[in-house]
Amino acid sequence: MENSQKKQVFLFYCAECEDLARQVASQSDHITLQTIKWRTFDDGFPNIFINNAQDLRGQHVAFLASFSSQGVIFEQLSVIYALPRLFVASFTLVLPFFPTGSFERMEEEGDVATAFTMARMLSNIPISKGGPNSVLIYDIHALQERFYFGDHVLPLFETGIPLLKQRLHQLPDSDKIVVAFPDDGAWKRFHKQLDHFPMVVCNKVREGDKRIVRIKEGNPAGYHVVIVDDLVQSGGTLIECQKVLAAHGAAKVSAYVTHGVFPKRSWERFTHKDGSEKAFAYFWITDSCPLTVKAVANKAPFEVLSLAGSIADALQI
């Protein structure tokens, strides 16, 4: 797209996304950062002020959100609902990690599919002067969740896999890489984007009361094996996959996930501690979960692959 055709975007952001927002803005002269006063009343409820609101009429506006905990969702939704009503030309919500995505179905009567609840809340963002709003999400957990959104928003689903591919081609052993998937779901999601690499597919089988990870197909022997998935929570499955791959002759094992959730500091299980076995050569995550990025900074084997360039490009769509 020619520079003359690019739109100027005013980008607002939540407090914990400030670093990512600045990186996004640094990618393009057509993105200008805007600020919000995130204050609270004495009772703890939000007291929010959108700076320069009068200047937003007729402008393309975006908001970079992070729903890292229940405590920050309401204050951000308040802003997300307010911005399109300021007579903006268009509004885009950038929510890199859709946090309820793994709770998308009912196993038994009484289960609450909170992914549907979240999609419904986002679908009720007021329509801007320019029409339906856009919601940008990376590697949503279940592909069918795209159908959870109503007609008032246009969900735009992107992926962090191009960042991984670029990083893998930079490695000295780039010609000796095998991509592994921890289960069939990860394979279905990502294999077409990585089909130029040899592949290994693992799965979990039940043995008595235990679930054992096994290799379903492929041969990791002698290769640098990179396990690929959309997100990690405790990391237990990745650790079991690493053990199986190493037992089958993998020269070394690394991992990539778009969303490093890591509740309760579970990332600590993967750090290279003095005198400990370095189970993972690399562990790549994106900056979709800003709190994790700060927690793992300068801690091997973690490397952060920034979504900033991809977000900047998507804001021009």
TORTI-792952 format. One line per 10 residues: number of its first residue (from 1); for each residue z, x, y of C-alpha. Coordinates in nm, 3 decimals, padded with zeros to 5 digits. Each point is the difference from the previous one (the first is absolute). Last residue first. Layout:
! TORTI-792952
NUM> Z:X:Y | ...
! end
This chain:
! TORTI-792952
317> 00.685:-00.652:-00.333 | 00.109:00.250:00.265 | 00.367:-00.019:-00.098 | -00.106:00.102:-00.350 | -00.113:00.342:00.123 | 00.336:00.071:00.165 | 00.178:-00.118:-00.315 | -00.206:00.237:-00.216 | 00.068:00.291:00.230 | 00.374:-00.067:00.006
307> 00.042:-00.058:-00.375 | 00.168:00.339:-00.034 | 00.019:00.185:-00.329 | 00.362:00.111:-00.036 | 00.086:00.281:-00.241 | 00.303:00.000:-00.228 | 00.063:00.268:-00.264 | 00.191:00.140:00.182 | 00.219:-00.119:00.289 | -00.129:00.081:00.348
297> 00.032:-00.365:00.111 | 00.122:-00.218:-00.288 | 00.239:-00.223:00.201 | -00.222:-00.031:00.306 | -00.296:-00.117:-00.208 | 00.226:-00.236:-00.193 | 00.105:-00.177:00.319 | -00.364:-00.029:00.107 | -00.120:-00.194:-00.306 | -00.380:-00.017:00.045
287> -00.001:00.374:00.073 | -00.198:00.081:-00.313 | 00.141:00.155:-00.316 | -00.095:00.309:-00.199 | 00.229:00.158:-00.260 | -00.116:00.346:-00.094 | 00.085:00.238:-00.288 | 00.221:-00.259:-00.167 | 00.250:00.102:-00.271 | 00.127:00.307:00.183
277> 00.277:00.086:-00.243 | 00.323:00.065:00.183 | 00.137:00.337:00.104 | 00.002:-00.086:00.367 | -00.101:-00.364:00.050 | -00.359:-00.111:00.030 | 00.032:-00.363:00.107 | -00.108:-00.279:-00.233 | 00.327:-00.178:-00.077 | 00.089:00.016:00.369
267> -00.274:-00.254:00.071 | 00.246:-00.260:-00.132 | 00.164:00.002:00.341 | 00.151:-00.347:-00.059 | -00.343:-00.163:00.013 | -00.303:00.230:-00.049 | -00.276:-00.199:00.174 | -00.266:00.270:-00.010 | -00.304:-00.221:00.059 | -00.347:00.143:-00.063
257> 00.109:00.172:-00.318 | -00.121:00.337:-00.127 | 00.148:00.213:-00.276 | -00.029:00.354:-00.136 | 00.009:00.144:-00.353 | -00.067:00.351:-00.123 | -00.188:00.166:-00.286 | 00.003:-00.329:-00.190 | 00.048:00.071:-00.371 | 00.089:-00.329:-00.161
247> 00.374:00.053:00.053 | -00.070:00.053:00.369 | -00.179:-00.334:00.018 | 00.285:-00.177:-00.179 | 00.266:00.153:00.225 | -00.195:-00.076:00.314 | -00.049:-00.361:-00.107 | 00.376:-00.039:-00.051 | 00.064:00.140:00.348 | -00.261:-00.228:00.156
237> 00.154:-00.304:-00.172 | 00.347:00.084:00.129 | -00.110:00.045:00.359 | 00.269:-00.225:00.146 | -00.250:-00.186:00.220 | -00.350:00.142:00.003 | -00.316:-00.156:00.137 | -00.375:-00.036:-00.048 | -00.040:00.227:-00.301 | -00.169:00.329:-00.088
227> 00.126:00.270:-00.240 | -00.176:00.330:00.065 | -00.056:00.222:-00.305 | -00.081:00.369:00.047 | -00.183:00.055:-00.326 | 00.050:00.206:-00.315 | 00.062:-00.298:-00.228 | -00.008:-00.333:00.187 | -00.213:-00.187:-00.258 | -00.103:-00.362:00.050
217> 00.117:-00.334:-00.136 | 00.321:-00.197:-00.056 | 00.243:00.281:00.071 | 00.352:-00.121:-00.063 | 00.294:-00.114:00.209 | 00.285:-00.148:-00.206 | 00.182:-00.321:00.080 | 00.334:-00.015:-00.179 | 00.190:-00.283:-00.169 | -00.188:00.037:-00.328
207> -00.311:00.201:00.074 | -00.195:-00.177:00.272 | -00.320:00.155:00.124 | -00.077:00.116:00.351 | -00.347:00.117:00.093 | -00.183:00.312:00.099 | -00.363:00.044:00.103 | -00.154:00.345:00.036 | -00.309:00.062:00.208 | -00.270:00.259:00.067
197> -00.083:00.001:00.372 | -00.325:-00.141:00.150 | 00.134:-00.352:-00.061 | 00.269:00.026:00.268 | -00.079:-00.302:00.218 | -00.106:-00.206:-00.303 | 00.324:00.093:-00.181 | 00.234:-00.127:00.272 | 00.114:-00.358:-00.052 | -00.091:-00.054:-00.364
187> 00.155:00.335:-00.093 | 00.321:-00.078:00.190 | 00.031:-00.329:-00.187 | -00.078:00.161:-00.334 | 00.307:00.221:00.025 | 00.128:00.336:00.124 | -00.349:00.113:00.109 | -00.108:00.360:-00.039 | -00.262:00.193:00.198 | -00.117:00.327:-00.155
177> -00.055:00.308:00.212 | -00.149:00.332:-00.111 | -00.284:00.037:00.253 | 00.240:-00.043:00.293 | 00.205:00.296:-00.125 | 00.020:00.173:00.339 | 00.090:-00.334:00.162 | -00.202:-00.121:00.300 | -00.201:-00.251:-00.205 | 00.329:-00.163:-00.100
167> 00.096:-00.052:00.364 | -00.323:-00.182:00.088 | 00.031:-00.219:-00.307 | 00.359:-00.088:00.091 | -00.093:-00.099:00.354 | -00.288:-00.211:-00.134 | 00.256:-00.177:-00.226 | 00.207:-00.137:00.289 | -00.151:-00.345:-00.026 | -00.100:-00.282:00.234
157> 00.042:-00.377:-00.014 | -00.089:-00.202:00.310 | 00.164:-00.343:00.008 | -00.166:-00.239:00.246 | 00.263:-00.235:00.137 | 00.008:-00.370:00.089 | -00.176:-00.089:-00.326 | 00.307:00.046:-00.217 | 00.109:00.306:-00.195 | 00.102:-00.023:-00.366
147> -00.357:00.069:-00.117 | 00.031:00.369:00.083 | 00.299:-00.003:-00.235 | -00.239:-00.003:-00.295 | -00.035:00.377:00.035 | 00.361:00.062:-00.096 | 00.184:00.292:00.161 | -00.178:00.011:00.335 | -00.167:00.336:00.037 | 00.007:00.022:00.380
137> 00.039:-00.304:00.224 | -00.176:-00.094:00.327 | 00.059:-00.355:00.125 | -00.266:-00.136:00.237 | 00.043:-00.295:00.234 | -00.214:-00.314:00.007 | -00.175:-00.079:00.330 | -00.060:00.195:00.320 | 00.257:-00.190:00.205 | 00.256:00.089:-00.266
127> 00.100:-00.219:-00.293 | 00.377:-00.025:-00.041 | 00.136:00.202:-00.297 | 00.052:-00.262:-00.268 | -00.182:00.193:-00.272 | 00.258:00.277:00.035 | 00.280:-00.237:-00.103 | -00.210:-00.139:-00.285 | -00.078:00.350:-00.127 | 00.372:00.081:00.002
117> 00.084:-00.314:-00.197 | -00.280:00.070:-00.249 | 00.134:00.351:-00.058 | 00.343:-00.160:-00.041 | -00.099:-00.161:-00.331 | 00.329:-00.177:-00.065 | 00.107:-00.029:-00.365 | 00.155:-00.336:-00.082 | -00.223:-00.091:-00.291 | -00.081:00.314:-00.194
107> -00.206:00.316:00.041 | -00.122:-00.106:00.342 | -00.246:00.221:00.181 | -00.046:00.218:00.308 | 00.315:00.206:00.029 | -00.166:00.344:00.000 | -00.167:-00.073:00.333 | 00.326:-00.067:00.185 | -00.028:00.313:00.213 | -00.359:-00.027:00.127
97> -00.030:00.365:00.103 | -00.250:00.098:00.272 | 00.082:-00.302:00.219 | -00.247:00.028:00.287 | -00.017:-00.335:00.180 | -00.319:-00.041:00.200 | -00.039:-00.226:00.304 | -00.314:-00.082:00.194 | -00.106:-00.077:00.357 | 00.362:-00.045:00.107
87> 00.110:-00.316:00.179 | 00.370:00.093:-00.025 | 00.043:-00.234:-00.297 | -00.126:00.263:-00.244 | 00.296:00.227:00.090 | 00.282:-00.251:-00.055 | -00.022:-00.064:-00.375 | -00.011:00.372:-00.080 | 00.287:00.062:00.244 | 00.230:-00.254:-00.169
77> -00.125:00.118:-00.340 | 00.122:00.348:00.093 | 00.351:-00.118:00.082 | 00.014:-00.211:-00.317 | -00.117:00.278:-00.233 | 00.242:00.273:00.105 | 00.311:-00.104:-00.193 | -00.189:-00.097:-00.314 | -00.085:00.364:-00.054 | -00.301:00.229:00.023
67> -00.222:-00.266:00.158 | -00.199:00.258:00.193 | -00.236:-00.118:00.271 | -00.277:00.146:00.214 | -00.107:-00.266:00.255 | -00.352:-00.034:00.134 | -00.152:-00.132:00.322 | -00.359:-00.033:00.122 | 00.022:-00.092:00.368 | -00.102:-00.321:00.182
57> 00.347:-00.050:00.140 | 00.223:00.293:-00.100 | 00.089:00.118:00.353 | 00.257:-00.276:00.059 | 00.195:00.117:-00.305 | 00.063:00.339:00.164 | 00.308:00.063:-00.217 | 00.080:-00.247:-00.277 | 00.373:-00.077:00.023 | 00.225:-00.070:-00.297
47> 00.360:-00.119:-00.024 | 00.042:-00.024:-00.376 | 00.310:-00.151:-00.162 | 00.305:00.219:-00.044 | 00.258:-00.236:00.151 | 00.033:00.222:00.307 | -00.370:-00.038:00.069 | -00.245:00.255:-00.134 | -00.264:00.226:00.154 | -00.338:00.120:-00.118
37> -00.181:00.060:00.328 | -00.368:00.011:-00.094 | -00.257:00.267:00.074 | -00.376:00.038:00.015 | -00.214:00.276:-00.147 | -00.364:00.018:00.102 | -00.277:00.022:-00.262 | -00.358:00.064:00.114 | 00.048:00.375:00.046 | 00.033:00.015:-00.377
27> 00.187:00.189:-00.272 | 00.299:00.084:00.219 | 00.081:-00.371:00.024 | 00.043:-00.021:-00.377 | 00.226:00.307:00.002 | 00.211:-00.151:00.275 | 00.029:-00.324:-00.197 | 00.104:00.194:-00.312 | 00.283:00.171:00.188 | 00.111:-00.325:00.166
17> 00.005:-00.199:-00.324 | 00.382:-00.020:-00.023 | 00.025:-00.169:00.338 | -00.263:-00.268:-00.055 | -00.344:00.049:00.148 | -00.236:-00.118:00.274 | -00.361:00.114:00.015 | -00.228:-00.104:00.286 | -00.354:00.034:-00.131 | -00.309:00.089:00.203
7> -00.309:-00.113:-00.185 | -00.272:00.233:-00.115 | -00.355:-00.083:00.098 | -00.037:00.267:00.265 | 00.143:00.255:-00.246 | -00.285:-00.069:-00.241 | 00.094:-00.139:-00.342
! end
